[in-house]
C-alpha cells in the first residue's frame, strides 16, 4: 500500500486474498489518514441492519478517492437474505446487504478500488 502526500492511495491497493485482507485495508486507511482531525470526523463503520443484515460505510474524504463516484450496483434485491447493494454518495462508499452478504459488499469495494472504476 502506498501513500501520496501522507494520504492513502487506494488505487495502489492489491488485496491478494480478497476480503480476508479488509481488516488490513481498514487499519491502513485509519493509520494513513489520522492527522489529528480526520479521525474525529471520518472512518470506517460496519453496522447491523434490522432485517437482519449489514451496513458498511467508508469515508473517502481526504483520500485519493475523495469525490470519486460509483453508480449503485445491486444483487438479488428481491431475495429476503441474499441481497446486497453498493454505491458512493458525498465522498462515502456505502454498502448494505443481507446477513450473509458482508463479504460480497467488501469484495465490491475491493473491486471498485482495484479497477479504478
N, C-alpha and C positions, 0 to 999 in steps of 0.2 A: 504494500500500500504506500502511496506517496502523498506528499503534501506540496501545495504551491502557495508560497507566502504564508505558511503556517496553517493553511486550510486544507481539509481533506479533499482530494481529487477523486471523486467516485469513479470516473472513467478508468482509472488505473487499477481498480479492484478486480481481482480474479478469485472467485470462490470455488476452488477446485473440487471441494467436497459438498457442494450445494448448501442446503440450509443449515447443516451442522456447523458451518462457519459463521452463521449470523451473529452469535454472541461475540465473536472476534470483530466483526464488522461494526457492531454497535459500540463495543468497547473502544475501537479505534476512532470512530466518529466522535464519541464523547471526549476522548483524550485530545484529539487534534483540535476540536472546536472550543474546548474550555479555555476561556481567556479572562475570566473574572466577571463577565457579563452574559455570554451566550448561554452558559449552563443554568442561569437563573430564569431564562425565558423559554429556551428551546430544549429539544431532546428527542428521545425515542420512547414511545408509550405502547405497551401491549396491554390490552384490557379485554374484559369479557363482555359479551352481549347477553341479553336476557332471553334469547330464543333457543337454545344457547349457542354461543359462538365466540368468535374472536374479532378484535379490532386492533389494527396496527397503525400507528401514526409516527412518521419520521419527519422531523423538522429539517428542511433543507436550507433555511435562511442562513446566509453567511458561508455556504458551501459552494463548490463549483456547480452544483445542481440548482442553486437558487434561481427561481423563476422558470426553470425547465418544466415543460408540461408533458403530461401523459393522458391521452384520451382514456376514458373509462373502458376497462376490459372486464368482462363478466363471464362466468362459467356456471352452467347448470342452475340458473337462478330460480327455476320452478321447483327444484328439489328442496325438501324440508331441512336437510342437514348437510348435503354435499354441494353447497353453493359457495361462491366467492366472487368478489369484485374488487378492483383496484383502480385508483385514479390519483391525479395530483390536483391540488387546489391551494391557492395562497401560499406557495412555496412549501407545501407539505405533501408527502406521499401518504395516501390513505389506502388501507385495505380492510376488508371485512369479509367474514365467511362463517360457515357452519363450524361446529365443534371440532371436526376432524380436518379442517382446512387451513390451519395456520401455516403449515409447510408450503402449500401451493401459493399462499399470499407472499410469503418470504421469497419463494422462488421467482414470483413475478417481479418483485422489487430487484432481486439479483439480476434477472434477465434485462430489465429496464436499464440498470446501471451498466452492465457489461456490453449491451448492444448500442448504447447511446441513442436509443430511440424509444 
